[in-house]
């Protein structure tokens, strides 16, 4: 057995106890689900929705260790492996919570956050930011993440990790300190927990910070006014230099400039449209105080982060040895990777040749030949490989969900179809494996948001589950979805129940005209906005759908705008501007809002309805569900009612998801016979 093979086995059997006095021994190894007895039979329902054995793997700065989030005793813990020997240690023994994610701060120390997968979203009390040594010693809570500021914009969040300070194990965290309406940036010693304010004189009510590779906060985004969603962008040349404003923008105008990172030479990198339809990555000309070189642009897609984490810079790849920007990742039809550095490009090409028809993401340590590869596809939730550049040796380490067999999964195909007004609608179509693409029953699976990039190419457990049960699955990024340019995004404003809804209808009709689906066997389902679109689809096109499944969905637009107990309305000066622009003005657009509220159109609904909601939903309060149920009852239609006491705006617990999708499977089978 090779050393790498031994390493893979060691990581898969990560059971060694921590020697830290503060951490009790871990009792069991992560185990894979048994293979199905009949290789041609679909996987059991629970296998699609249970937590992965491995959620994250990362290589240490010196390339000598791997850290991984592993499942032990039905909890997600942190394990560390020495690559040379394969020695493995689980360094946490979490029993009342789970590890959400981690970062290497140095070759010795890691920082991580927690949440609880065995409590519903309504019962999450907040976790915290913690630090620990790779041998499990010197554990410390360094910041309690139990609240958020009123003023967050985009990916900038309260309590968020910003950067590490080179040569130390200190980190920068943004959090409300001197004002609840703005973020200070704190320098925290992860050994002692000592906190100091890193920037004494801020450029204003700062809601986001960007630090350079030396750990100096040098860019800030500030809230400019109480009346509109307007922001200012400030830059300074060093820790001692004064702040200067380089841009000002309104969130609901196309000309925005977002600072995202600094390159190794200290230059600021920004995302902006610069008069075009799509966002692109630019270098800021600090000397001229103007937009500089355009680095990356895509003709069909916005340059946005690759959604690894909440960082706007997550689509940027820096070489740890030089801090230089060497490549970018863009969410196109699939994740696209563009390399500026020939060495990285050559490595990518070699890995893609070895692992074809997959997305292969590289991360490299600072001073070794070790490259960690995360590889995934539409049929595979992902697995990690370790590449030795010197030996040209690529070996698999672990799989996220080893019980998922890619050969049993369905292919997700990207497509575009024309809306009735000629707009091109991007979508993914997942067809049941082993069946002809003809006359299939269809589930229209609608994403939430709605003003987000809803769909991307990769393993989608919900779509795969539905396909395994014989359904074609359509997932459209209807107008209003982001990532496809300003025109596509802007076209969805004030179109709830109107053109946004028609885009879904037109997708069904397109597939029916192609002969792919049976137009008499169509169901619509989704969560949040997807739940709204479900109910509105049933009301607006009552003869199109045989059934609908509304999960935590909006059902009354005036209630959405006016409900003071919703977290989206916690800051009126922002929520009012958001709703006025994207949904409708509660006074001027009252008739439109009422006409496009499913709870006020229940008499039009003919098809059976399943309503799923949760007691702790503060995004879409349960009153939306109860109003919809009452309206249906008044119209002589009794919906299937599913209610979870301990969940919120979504379903976190494995037991909840297993119960929910068992009922979803039964409901679809009854109505799409």
WOZIKA-V716662 format. One record per residue. N is the residue number from 1. SS is DSSP state (A for helix, B for strand, O for the rest). Layout:
BEGIN
<<N SS> <N SS>>
END
This chain:
BEGIN
<<1 O> <2 O> <3 A> <4 A> <5 A> <6 A> <7 A> <8 A> <9 A> <10 A> <11 A> <12 A> <13 O> <14 O> <15 O> <16 O> <17 O> <18 O> <19 O> <20 O> <21 O> <22 O> <23 O> <24 O> <25 O> <26 O> <27 O> <28 O> <29 O> <30 O> <31 O> <32 O> <33 O> <34 O> <35 O> <36 O> <37 O> <38 O> <39 O> <40 O> <41 O> <42 O> <43 O> <44 O> <45 A> <46 A> <47 A> <48 A> <49 A> <50 O> <51 O> <52 O> <53 O> <54 B> <55 B> <56 B> <57 B> <58 B> <59 B> <60 O> <61 O> <62 O> <63 O> <64 O> <65 B> <66 B> <67 B> <68 B> <69 B> <70 B> <71 B> <72 B> <73 O> <74 O> <75 B> <76 B> <77 B> <78 B> <79 B> <80 B> <81 B> <82 B> <83 O> <84 O> <85 O> <86 O> <87 O> <88 B> <89 B> <90 B> <91 O> <92 O> <93 O> <94 O> <95 O> <96 O> <97 O> <98 B> <99 B> <100 B> <101 B> <102 B> <103 B> <104 B> <105 O> <106 O> <107 O> <108 O> <109 B> <110 B> <111 B> <112 B> <113 B> <114 B> <115 B> <116 O> <117 O> <118 O> <119 O> <120 O> <121 A> <122 A> <123 A> <124 O> <125 O> <126 O> <127 O> <128 O> <129 B> <130 B> <131 B> <132 B> <133 B> <134 O> <135 O> <136 O> <137 O> <138 O> <139 O> <140 B> <141 B> <142 B> <143 B> <144 O> <145 O> <146 O> <147 O> <148 O> <149 O> <150 O> <151 O> <152 O> <153 O> <154 O> <155 O> <156 O> <157 O> <158 O> <159 O> <160 B> <161 B> <162 B> <163 B> <164 B> <165 O> <166 O> <167 O> <168 O> <169 O> <170 B> <171 B> <172 B> <173 B> <174 B> <175 B> <176 O> <177 O> <178 O> <179 O> <180 O> <181 O> <182 O> <183 O> <184 B> <185 B> <186 B> <187 B> <188 B> <189 B> <190 O> <191 O> <192 O> <193 O> <194 O> <195 B> <196 B> <197 B> <198 O> <199 O> <200 O> <201 O> <202 O> <203 O> <204 O> <205 B> <206 B> <207 B> <208 B> <209 B> <210 B> <211 B> <212 O> <213 O> <214 O> <215 O> <216 O> <217 B> <218 B> <219 B> <220 B> <221 B> <222 B> <223 B> <224 O> <225 O> <226 O> <227 O> <228 O> <229 O> <230 B> <231 B> <232 B> <233 B> <234 B> <235 B> <236 O> <237 O> <238 O> <239 O> <240 O> <241 O> <242 O> <243 O> <244 B> <245 B> <246 B> <247 B> <248 B> <249 B> <250 B> <251 O> <252 O> <253 O> <254 O> <255 O> <256 O> <257 B> <258 B> <259 B> <260 B> <261 B> <262 B> <263 O> <264 O> <265 O> <266 O> <267 O> <268 B> <269 B> <270 B> <271 B> <272 B> <273 O> <274 O> <275 O> <276 O> <277 O> <278 O> <279 O> <280 B> <281 B> <282 B> <283 B> <284 B> <285 B> <286 O> <287 O> <288 O> <289 O> <290 B> <291 B> <292 B> <293 B> <294 B> <295 B> <296 B> <297 O> <298 O> <299 O> <300 O> <301 O> <302 O> <303 O> <304 O> <305 O> <306 O> <307 O> <308 O> <309 O> <310 O> <311 O> <312 A> <313 A> <314 A> <315 A> <316 B> <317 B> <318 B> <319 O> <320 O> <321 O> <322 O> <323 O> <324 O> <325 B> <326 B> <327 B> <328 B> <329 B> <330 B> <331 B> <332 O> <333 O> <334 O> <335 B> <336 B> <337 B> <338 B> <339 B> <340 O> <341 O> <342 A> <343 A> <344 A> <345 A> <346 A> <347 A> <348 A> <349 A> <350 A> <351 A> <352 A> <353 A> <354 A> <355 O> <356 O> <357 O> <358 O> <359 B> <360 B> <361 B> <362 B> <363 B> <364 B> <365 O> <366 O> <367 O> <368 O> <369 O> <370 B> <371 B> <372 B> <373 B> <374 B> <375 B> <376 B> <377 O> <378 O> <379 O> <380 O> <381 O> <382 O> <383 B> <384 B> <385 B> <386 B> <387 B> <388 B> <389 O> <390 O> <391 O> <392 O> <393 B> <394 B> <395 B> <396 B> <397 B> <398 B> <399 B> <400 O> <401 O> <402 O> <403 O> <404 O> <405 O> <406 A> <407 A> <408 A> <409 O> <410 O> <411 O> <412 B> <413 B> <414 B> <415 B> <416 B> <417 B> <418 B> <419 O> <420 O> <421 O> <422 O> <423 O> <424 B> <425 B> <426 B> <427 B> <428 B> <429 B> <430 B> <431 O> <432 O> <433 O> <434 O> <435 O> <436 O> <437 O> <438 O> <439 O> <440 B> <441 B> <442 B> <443 B> <444 B> <445 B> <446 B> <447 O> <448 O> <449 O> <450 O> <451 O> <452 O> <453 O> <454 O> <455 O> <456 O> <457 O> <458 O> <459 O> <460 O> <461 A> <462 A> <463 A> <464 A> <465 A> <466 A> <467 A> <468 A> <469 O> <470 O> <471 O> <472 B> <473 B> <474 B> <475 B> <476 B> <477 B> <478 O> <479 O> <480 O> <481 O> <482 O> <483 O> <484 O> <485 O> <486 A> <487 A> <488 A> <489 A> <490 A> <491 O> <492 O> <493 O> <494 O> <495 O> <496 O> <497 O> <498 O> <499 A> <500 A> <501 A> <502 A> <503 A> <504 A> <505 A> <506 A> <507 A> <508 A> <509 A> <510 A> <511 A> <512 A> <513 A> <514 O> <515 O> <516 O> <517 B> <518 B> <519 B> <520 B> <521 B> <522 B> <523 B> <524 B> <525 B> <526 B> <527 B> <528 O> <529 A> <530 A> <531 A> <532 A> <533 A> <534 A> <535 A> <536 A> <537 A> <538 A> <539 A> <540 A> <541 O> <542 O> <543 O> <544 O> <545 O> <546 O> <547 B> <548 B> <549 B> <550 B> <551 B> <552 O> <553 O> <554 O> <555 O> <556 O> <557 A> <558 A> <559 A> <560 A> <561 A> <562 A> <563 O> <564 O> <565 O> <566 O> <567 A> <568 A> <569 A> <570 O> <571 O> <572 A> <573 A> <574 A> <575 A> <576 A> <577 A> <578 A> <579 A> <580 A> <581 A> <582 A> <583 O> <584 O> <585 O> <586 O> <587 O> <588 O> <589 O> <590 A> <591 A> <592 A> <593 A> <594 A> <595 A> <596 O> <597 O> <598 A> <599 A> <600 A> <601 O> <602 A> <603 A> <604 A> <605 O> <606 O> <607 O> <608 B> <609 B> <610 B> <611 B> <612 B> <613 B> <614 B> <615 O> <616 O> <617 O> <618 O> <619 O> <620 O> <621 O> <622 O> <623 A> <624 A> <625 A> <626 A> <627 A> <628 A> <629 A> <630 A> <631 A> <632 A> <633 A> <634 A> <635 O> <636 O> <637 O> <638 O> <639 O> <640 B> <641 B> <642 B> <643 B> <644 B> <645 O> <646 O> <647 O> <648 O> <649 O> <650 O> <651 O> <652 O> <653 O> <654 A> <655 A> <656 A> <657 A> <658 A> <659 A> <660 A> <661 A> <662 A> <663 A> <664 A> <665 A> <666 A> <667 A> <668 A> <669 A> <670 A> <671 A> <672 O> <673 O>>
END
